[in-house]
């Protein structure tokens, strides 16, 4: 039975699953592995803090996510395609593991975050319309979509 996201343990499961997908992804893997050189043992607790703050308003995350992505963007330009794929993997991971109001909130907020981050990195105004889809089957990559 699929349940809603209920605690930090659920968030940790989503994040662990997401990063295994992202590291293996043809588009994103290079950015995470070769450019950012993410140390998952160090990075996963930070991401748990971030998503716990987003989903449960815990206040655990106290860093500047934009600054970190600006630094990464200087090394490897992050495009709308990167953010759309990131969101597709995040959405698929949530959908495979959870269903409910918090899961929907996590997907909606991820779309908003991806759109805002992409606009800022592209030099657009933060309030400019996003070109990244917020929801729906278009988010899923063809290999992630149910067959039928």
C-alpha positions as CSV (number, residue, x, y, z in Angstrom):
1,X,0.0,0.0,0.0
2,X,1.3,3.4,-1.0
3,X,1.1,6.0,1.8
4,X,1.7,9.7,2.0
5,X,5.1,11.2,3.1
6,X,4.8,11.1,6.9
7,X,8.3,11.9,8.3
8,X,12.0,12.4,7.7
9,X,12.5,8.7,7.2
10,X,10.1,8.9,4.2
11,X,11.9,11.9,2.9
12,X,15.3,10.1,3.2
13,X,13.9,7.2,1.2
14,X,12.7,9.5,-1.6
15,X,16.0,11.4,-1.7
16,X,18.1,8.2,-1.7
17,X,16.0,6.8,-4.5
18,X,16.0,10.0,-6.5
19,X,19.8,10.4,-6.4
20,X,20.3,6.8,-7.5
21,X,18.1,7.7,-10.5
22,X,19.8,11.0,-11.1
23,X,23.3,9.6,-10.9
24,X,22.4,7.0,-13.5
25,X,20.6,9.5,-15.8
26,X,22.1,10.3,-19.2
27,X,21.6,14.0,-18.8
28,X,21.9,14.6,-15.1
29,X,24.4,12.0,-14.1
30,X,27.4,13.9,-15.5
31,X,26.4,17.1,-13.6
32,X,26.0,15.3,-10.3
33,X,28.9,13.0,-10.5
34,X,31.6,14.7,-12.7
35,X,30.8,18.4,-12.2
36,X,29.3,18.8,-8.7
37,X,31.2,15.7,-7.5
38,X,28.5,15.1,-4.9
39,X,29.5,13.2,-1.8
40,X,26.2,11.5,-1.0
41,X,27.1,10.7,2.6
42,X,27.5,14.4,3.2
43,X,24.8,15.7,0.8
44,X,21.8,13.5,1.7
45,X,21.3,14.9,5.2
46,X,21.4,18.4,3.8
47,X,18.8,17.4,1.2
48,X,16.7,15.8,4.0
49,X,16.9,19.1,5.9
50,X,15.8,21.0,2.7
51,X,12.8,18.8,1.9
52,X,11.8,18.5,5.6
53,X,11.7,22.3,5.6
54,X,9.7,22.4,2.3
55,X,7.2,19.6,3.3
56,X,6.9,20.0,7.0
57,X,8.1,23.6,7.5
58,X,10.6,22.4,10.0
59,X,13.2,25.2,9.5
60,X,16.0,22.6,9.4
61,X,17.5,24.0,6.2
62,X,19.4,27.2,6.6
63,X,21.6,27.4,3.5
64,X,21.4,29.4,0.2
65,X,20.4,26.9,-2.5
66,X,20.5,29.5,-5.2
67,X,24.1,30.4,-4.5
68,X,25.2,26.8,-4.6
69,X,23.4,26.4,-8.0
70,X,25.0,29.6,-9.3
71,X,28.4,28.2,-8.5
72,X,27.6,24.9,-10.2
73,X,26.1,26.9,-13.2
74,X,29.4,28.6,-13.7
75,X,31.1,25.2,-14.1
76,X,28.4,23.6,-16.2
77,X,25.5,25.7,-17.6
78,X,22.3,24.3,-16.2
79,X,19.6,24.7,-18.8
80,X,15.8,24.4,-18.9
81,X,16.3,20.8,-20.1
82,X,18.3,20.0,-16.9
83,X,15.6,21.4,-14.7
84,X,12.8,19.7,-16.6
85,X,14.6,16.4,-16.3
86,X,15.3,16.9,-12.6
87,X,11.7,17.6,-12.0
88,X,10.6,14.5,-14.1
89,X,12.9,12.2,-12.0
90,X,11.7,13.8,-8.7
91,X,8.0,13.5,-9.7
92,X,8.5,9.8,-10.8
93,X,10.3,9.0,-7.6
94,X,7.5,10.6,-5.5
95,X,4.8,8.8,-7.5
96,X,6.5,5.5,-7.2
97,X,6.8,5.8,-3.4
98,X,4.0,7.9,-2.1
99,X,0.6,9.3,-2.7
100,X,-1.3,11.9,-0.7
101,X,-1.4,15.6,0.1
102,X,2.3,15.9,1.3
103,X,3.5,13.9,-1.8
104,X,1.5,16.3,-4.0
105,X,2.9,19.3,-2.1
106,X,6.5,18.0,-2.6
107,X,5.9,17.7,-6.4
108,X,4.3,21.1,-6.7
109,X,7.0,22.8,-4.6
110,X,9.7,21.0,-6.7
111,X,8.1,22.5,-9.8
112,X,8.1,25.9,-8.4
113,X,11.7,25.6,-7.1
114,X,12.9,24.2,-10.5
115,X,11.2,27.0,-12.4
116,X,12.5,29.8,-10.1
117,X,16.0,28.4,-10.1
118,X,16.1,28.0,-13.9
119,X,14.8,31.6,-14.4
120,X,17.4,33.0,-11.9
121,X,20.3,31.1,-13.6
122,X,19.1,32.2,-17.0
123,X,19.1,35.8,-15.8
124,X,15.4,36.2,-16.0
125,X,13.3,38.1,-13.5
126,X,12.2,35.7,-10.6
127,X,8.5,36.5,-11.4
128,X,8.9,35.7,-15.1
129,X,6.6,32.8,-16.2
130,X,8.2,29.4,-16.0
131,X,8.6,27.2,-19.0
132,X,9.0,24.1,-16.8
133,X,5.7,22.1,-16.5
134,X,4.5,21.9,-12.9
135,X,2.5,18.7,-13.2
136,X,1.1,16.0,-15.4
137,X,2.3,13.2,-17.6
138,X,4.6,15.4,-19.7
139,X,6.9,15.5,-16.7
140,X,7.7,11.8,-16.9
141,X,10.4,10.8,-19.3
142,X,9.3,8.3,-22.0
143,X,11.0,5.4,-20.2
144,X,9.3,6.4,-16.9
145,X,5.8,6.5,-18.4
146,X,3.4,3.6,-17.8
147,X,3.0,1.5,-20.9
148,X,-0.5,0.7,-22.1
